[in-house]
Each structure stands twice: as structure tokens, then as C-alpha cells.
Amino acid sequence: MGLSWQQGPLSTGSIGHFLTPAPLPERLLFAERLRRRMRVNFNDTWIADSENVTLLHEPGRYPVAYFPREDVDAHALISRDKVTHHKDLGDTVWYAVRAGDRTTERAAWEFTALPGYAADLQGRIAFAWRAMDAFYEEDDRILGHAADPYHRIDIRNTSRTLAVRLSDTVIARSEHPFVLFESGFAPRWYVPRADIDESRLRPVEGQTFCPYKGLCDYYDISEATRAAWSYHNAYREVDKINEMVSFEADKVEVYLDGRRLHPEPGQNVISHGIDRDLDVGEVNAH
């Protein structure tokens, strides 16, 4: 996540730049050995198990794990006639995946006409995240998408004053908010509920999932839809923000020490190919 998407160094919306005498290519792809054992489960069958996974980072996309063909169950891949073209990596051959009595179409792919500079991906198979039942690093299940080793979250206490308003109404005011720094994102400010007029927050249906923080719930504030969010059961690594509330600076007025904050561009991500949906039960069981 942190390296090639949002505002990371290899993303198209990077907030920094490389100090080089000549311009770099508009798109930079980065491949590296993951150095973690990774496994793929489909229909209660381990169809891939490798300590030699290559992780591919593409601008604006989640990282994707590529398994050596020898570490993939040869009986699991069913050849099909479907071929697409990747703008940087050439022809892409798609496979159905089969285990037991279950077959899923277009569930894995392989680059078959790689340019010389991309030889690291030769003979490697990637699996569509949504099409598989589970991905693991060692014995821990990985949710959402492949983990990015460059992704980091830091949460800091601050004595700065954060105020939230909607027109003439004060929604929140805190002299001890938390600021969450996450790779590729602008800083996010979280406010203790004691410093919020919670009568202004109206819970709404629909949650999102962050592989690093957990399930996120949203609130409308008057006519401002999904203008605030909170993690009710934040993961242990980020439990400082558990039950705290953050506010969307493009939907309500957020002031830090009297200076109004404005949203930064480039904060959305495009998933790579098919991205797996998760239900609440799967996340809570993690």
C-alpha cells in the first residue's frame, strides 16, 4: 500500500519527487522478493505455498503476490483462451482455478510475453484476491489485500486544538486529539467522544474495511453524508483510536489551531483486477 498508491513515492500522485538529473518514466513498477511464506486456500485446499513470492507494486494499485509455478498445485490451474494485454508487462493469460468440486473462472493469471526488464515475473502465477477463499502469511490470515511491507501507521498525541463545525454549529472541540499518520495518506485527526456533541452524529449503514485498522463505521451530520467515521473495534496495533471519531474535511469544517484543513487530492485507490469482498463475519473472526 505505502509504496505505489495514494501519495507514495511510486504513485502518480506522489507528494515528493526523486532527485535525479533526468525525468523518470511516468509509470514506475517495482518488484521485490517478499521474504515471507505465503499460502493460498481455495475450497479447503492449499493450492499455493511458497517462500519465494515476488510482490509487484504498480502505481495506484494494491500490491500483488506472484507465486513460482512450481509452488502452485498444477492441477488447480485450468487453461482457458482468455488473454488480455497489460500496458507495461505484455500478454496476460488467465486461468480458471479448480479444487475438488469447485471451479472459478478468471481466478489466476500469468504474464507470458514479458519484456526483458520484467524477467522477475517470468513463470509466476497471481491469484485474484476475491476469487480465493483466503491468503495466509505463515499461519496468519491476511485480509483485504496483500500486505505492503512499506506501509506504516504512527499515532501521536498532540496538545493542538481541533475544532469541527457545520455552518454555525460546533460539532466537536478538543485540546487533546490524536493524529494518525498512515503511509500514502494525509494526516487524519481523531477526537475523543467526550469532546464531541454526539447528538449531531447519526449512524448510517455500510462499513468499510482497512487491513491495518479494522472495520470502520460512518455517521451523517445533518445533511453532510458520511462526514465522520470511527473504529469501534480497532486492531490492537492502532487501539489508541478505538471509539474515537475523525471528520471529513470536505464535508464539514475542520480547524487545527484556527487554520481550516482542506482534503488533499489523490486519496483514492483503484484495486488491481478483481478484489475480494469481505463480510463482517470474516473480519470479526480474524
C-alpha atoms as one frame of an Amber mdcrd trajectory, in Angstrom:
protein
   0.000   0.000   0.000   2.500   2.548   1.088   4.930   2.375  -1.826   2.915
   2.800  -5.018  -0.539   4.139  -4.226  -2.163   7.223  -2.681   0.735   9.693
  -2.371   3.554   7.140  -2.059   6.857   7.613  -3.919   5.901   5.402  -6.896
   2.322   6.653  -7.222   1.229   9.051  -9.937   0.107  11.470  -7.199   3.289
  11.407  -5.141   3.823  14.442  -2.923   7.605  14.103  -3.311   9.978  13.619
  -6.201  13.197  11.794  -6.970  16.299  13.982  -7.112  17.609  12.843 -10.474
  19.088  14.824 -13.373  16.644  13.359 -15.911  12.887  12.822 -15.591  11.791
   9.348 -14.562   9.197   7.376 -16.580   5.622   8.388 -15.906   4.903   4.898
 -14.541   7.351   3.026 -12.321   6.721  -0.622 -11.428   8.637  -2.211  -8.564
   9.078  -5.942  -7.932  10.763  -7.484  -4.897  11.110 -10.786  -3.085   8.575
 -10.806  -0.267  10.726 -12.859   2.161   7.596 -14.237   3.831   5.973 -17.630
   3.424   2.636 -17.105   1.714  -0.179 -19.592   1.070  -3.450 -19.586  -0.835
  -6.537 -21.582   0.173  -9.362 -22.461  -2.201 -12.238 -24.820  -1.385 -10.423
 -26.092   1.740  -7.353 -26.914  -0.370  -3.894 -25.327  -0.243  -3.292 -24.548
  -3.908  -0.138 -22.435  -3.458   2.564 -22.436  -0.797   5.816 -20.558  -1.286
   8.715 -18.866   0.465   9.756 -17.350  -2.859   6.908 -14.931  -3.586   7.539
 -11.796  -5.645   5.481  -8.737  -4.756   4.589  -6.362  -7.588   3.824  -2.710
  -6.869   2.025  -0.806  -9.634   1.106   2.889  -9.461  -2.301   3.398  -7.881
  -2.892  -0.280  -7.099  -2.643  -2.677  -4.210   0.490  -4.849  -4.204   0.022
  -8.284  -5.781   1.800 -11.539  -4.863   3.242 -13.703  -7.657   3.989 -17.372
  -6.908   6.557 -19.519  -8.749   4.695 -22.019 -10.893   6.494 -24.897  -9.131
   4.938 -23.775  -5.817   1.395 -23.865  -7.251  -0.681 -27.045  -7.437  -0.528
 -27.841 -11.144  -3.969 -29.492 -11.025  -5.530 -26.266  -9.712  -4.903 -24.226
 -12.871  -7.215 -24.809 -15.830  -6.115 -23.253 -19.120  -8.597 -21.016 -20.891
  -8.476 -18.984 -24.107  -8.765 -15.652 -22.313  -5.799 -13.333 -22.998  -5.595
  -9.638 -22.163  -2.775  -7.118 -22.559  -1.012  -5.251 -19.750   0.293  -1.843
 -20.823   3.714  -2.458 -19.237   4.035  -6.240 -18.953   2.522  -7.584 -22.160
   0.169 -10.513 -22.765  -1.717 -11.800 -19.731  -3.049 -15.352 -19.830  -5.973
 -16.081 -17.499  -6.789 -19.393 -15.793  -9.749 -20.926 -14.050  -8.937 -22.353
 -10.617 -10.268 -25.774  -9.581 -10.150 -27.702  -6.327 -12.447 -30.616  -5.576
 -15.918 -29.973  -6.966 -15.490 -26.213  -7.316 -14.205 -24.167 -10.273 -13.927
 -20.378 -10.518 -13.284 -18.712 -13.862 -10.683 -15.997 -14.402  -9.230 -16.566
 -10.956  -5.487 -16.541 -11.745  -3.180 -15.044 -14.337   0.341 -15.173 -15.744
   2.380 -12.817 -17.939   3.599 -14.728 -20.969   5.345 -12.090 -23.112   7.315
 -10.129 -20.545   9.841  -7.511 -21.630  13.401  -8.256 -20.570  13.371  -5.753
 -17.727  10.464  -7.617 -16.070  12.041 -11.083 -16.038  11.476 -11.295 -12.259
   7.850 -12.204 -13.034   8.639 -14.918 -15.561   6.911 -18.224 -14.782   4.897
 -16.778 -11.908   1.196 -17.011 -11.120  -1.007 -14.462  -9.362  -4.419 -15.197
  -7.878  -7.429 -12.874  -7.909  -7.940 -11.948  -4.275 -11.722 -12.002  -4.415
 -11.800 -15.388  -6.128  -9.798 -17.202  -3.448 -11.097 -18.201  -0.014  -8.082
 -16.999   1.961  -4.476 -15.834   1.781  -2.039 -16.511   4.627   1.384 -15.350
   5.738   2.660 -18.280   7.788  -0.425 -19.212   9.874  -1.992 -15.751   9.989
  -4.732 -14.904   7.549  -4.267 -11.702   5.546  -7.457  -9.751   4.897  -8.320
  -7.185   2.248  -5.239  -7.384   0.019  -1.597  -8.398   0.139   0.279  -6.602
   2.903   2.671  -3.871   1.794   5.980  -4.002   3.715   6.311  -0.243   3.207
   3.027   0.566   4.885   3.245   2.129   8.325   0.912   3.766  10.833   2.042
   6.094  13.613  -0.369   7.629  16.114   0.709  10.664  18.108  -0.757  12.627
  20.990  -0.975  16.372  20.462  -1.988  19.422  22.507  -3.114  21.350  19.428
  -6.747  22.429  19.262  -9.013  20.743  16.760 -12.466  22.187  16.113 -15.223
  20.867  13.847 -18.123  23.000  12.662 -21.037  22.732  10.273 -22.244  26.224
   9.402 -22.721  27.884  12.805 -22.949  24.632  14.757 -19.981  23.365  16.782
 -19.734  19.586  16.363 -16.512  18.989  18.265 -13.695  20.819  20.020 -10.684
  19.106  21.536  -7.372  20.188  23.030  -6.046  16.637  23.067  -6.870  14.937
  19.755  -4.773  12.187  18.215  -3.156  12.450  14.798  -2.772   9.295  12.717
  -0.005   9.238  10.111  -0.508   6.475   7.542   1.685   5.772   4.527   0.300
   7.493   1.455  -2.394   9.454   3.302  -2.602  12.982   4.580  -2.705  13.085
   8.414  -6.040  12.050   9.948  -7.210  13.690  13.153  -9.206  11.703  15.749
 -11.266  13.279  18.530 -12.283  11.692  21.870 -16.039  11.267  22.142 -16.095
  13.359  25.326 -15.173  16.345  23.151 -17.954  15.741  20.602 -21.624  16.681
  20.577 -22.690  13.118  19.774 -26.299  14.186  19.287 -25.113  15.548  15.939
 -23.785  12.173  14.762 -26.300   9.931  13.011 -25.047   6.360  12.408 -25.555
   5.077   8.875 -25.490   1.637   7.312 -22.461   0.457   5.418 -18.980  -0.263
   6.701 -15.575  -0.278   5.074 -12.584  -2.430   5.944  -8.959  -1.444   6.417
  -6.446  -4.331   6.632  -4.455  -2.299   9.143  -7.197  -0.789  11.336 -10.305
  -2.975  11.065 -13.976  -2.268  10.352 -14.969   1.369  10.016 -18.430   2.785
  10.811 -19.768   6.071   9.438 -22.001   8.949  10.517 -24.082  11.583   8.787
 -24.009  15.069  10.280 -27.186  16.921   9.340 -27.173  16.941   5.516 -23.484
  16.027   5.275 -23.451  12.315   4.392 -20.781  10.014   5.815 -18.992  13.048
   7.190 -17.389  11.233  10.120 -16.104   7.762  10.925 -14.970   5.603  13.833
 -13.394   2.206  14.510 -15.424   0.530  17.260 -13.095  -2.452  17.490  -9.813
  -1.145  16.149  -6.995  -3.652  15.808  -4.614  -3.906  18.733  -1.831  -2.150
  16.814  -3.969   1.017  16.499  -6.109   0.761  19.629  -5.309   4.371  20.551
  -8.014   5.475  18.093 -10.573   2.898  19.240 -14.016   4.564  19.527 -12.584
   7.981  18.616 -14.095   9.928  15.706 -12.489  11.502  12.660 -14.132  14.007
  10.335 -14.078  14.522   6.556 -12.647  17.976   5.872 -14.522  18.257   2.571
 -17.925  17.695   4.207 -17.627  19.662   7.456 -15.308  22.483   8.518 -12.261
  21.172  10.375  -9.896  23.667  12.022  -6.480  22.962  13.508  -5.264  25.775
  15.775  -7.661  28.073  13.956  -6.489  27.094  10.452  -9.037  25.352   8.277
  -7.936  21.991   6.886  -8.684  21.008   3.307  -8.661  17.496   1.812  -5.647
  16.543  -0.275  -6.043  15.022  -3.758  -5.031  11.500  -4.645  -6.501   9.758
  -1.616  -8.445   7.078  -3.502  -7.153   3.707  -4.663  -8.010   1.541  -7.660
  -7.914  -2.142  -6.852  -5.843  -4.454  -9.039  -8.159  -6.619 -11.111 -10.758
  -8.440  -9.058 -10.564  -7.530  -5.375 -12.148  -9.809  -2.818 -15.249  -8.719
  -0.882 -15.294  -9.459   2.841 -18.278  -9.916   5.077 -18.392  -8.764   8.690
 -18.156 -12.311   9.998 -14.857 -12.936   8.234 -13.327  -9.736   9.571 -14.506
 -10.237  13.144 -13.177 -13.790  13.114  -9.702 -12.502  12.268
